[in-house]
């Protein structure tokens, strides 16, 4: 599957991180649920990532962590039923 680039400004500089469409879909759901912009999420990721880690990798890590949290939340809810 081809990568999709999203262009945005990050601390006054233009950047275009590339991800698979599925990762962008989850990122979009995440920012919509938090009522924030994608640019603000990417800026937060950039501010907190290891300087040796590529920005696109840091975005993927956030998406995977978000999915894990959701899975764990759903697992706990269903195990209490």
For each residue, the residues with C-beta under 8 A, 3 or more apart:
1: 20 21 22
2:
3: 18 19 20
4: 18 19 20 21 24
5: 16 17 18
6: 16 17 19 24 38
7: 14 15 16
8: 14 15 16 38 39 42
9: 12 13 14 15 39
10: 13 14 15 39 42 43 46
11: 43 46
12: 9
13: 9 10
14: 7 8 9 10
15: 7 8 9 10 42 55
16: 5 6 7 8
17: 5 6 42 55 56 59
18: 3 4 5 56
19: 3 4 6 23 24 27 56 59 60
20: 1 3 4 23 24
21: 1 4 24 25
22: 1 25 26
23: 19 20 26 27 59 60 63
24: 4 6 19 20 21 27 28
25: 21 22 28 29
26: 22 23 29 30 63 66 67
27: 19 23 24 30 31 38 41 59 62 63
28: 24 25 31 32 38
29: 25 26 32 33
30: 26 27 33 34 41 62 63 66
31: 27 28 34 36 37 38 40 41
32: 28 29 35
33: 29 30
34: 30 31 41
35: 32
36: 31 40 41
37: 31 40 41
38: 6 8 27 28 31 41 42
39: 8 9 10 42 43
40: 31 36 37 43 44
41: 27 30 31 34 36 37 38 44 45 62
42: 8 10 15 17 38 39 45 46 55 59
43: 10 11 39 40 46 47
44: 40 41 47 48
45: 41 42 48 49 55 58 59 62
46: 10 11 42 43 49 55 58
47: 43 44
48: 44 45
49: 45 46 53 55 58
50: 53 58
51:
52:
53: 49 50 57 58 61
54: 57 58
55: 15 17 42 45 46 49 58 59
56: 17 18 19 59 60
57: 53 54 60 61
58: 45 46 49 50 53 54 55 61 62
59: 17 19 23 27 42 45 55 56 62 63
60: 19 23 56 57 63 64
61: 53 57 58 64 65
62: 27 30 41 45 58 59 65 66
63: 23 26 27 30 59 60 66 67
64: 60 61 67 68
65: 61 62 68 69
66: 26 30 62 63 69 70
67: 26 63 64 70 71
68: 64 65 71 72
69: 65 66 72 73
70: 66 67 73 74
71: 67 68 74 75
72: 68 69 75 76
73: 69 70 76 77
74: 70 71 77 78
75: 71 72 78 79
76: 72 73 79 80
77: 73 74 80 81
78: 74 75 81
79: 75 76
80: 76 77
81: 77 78
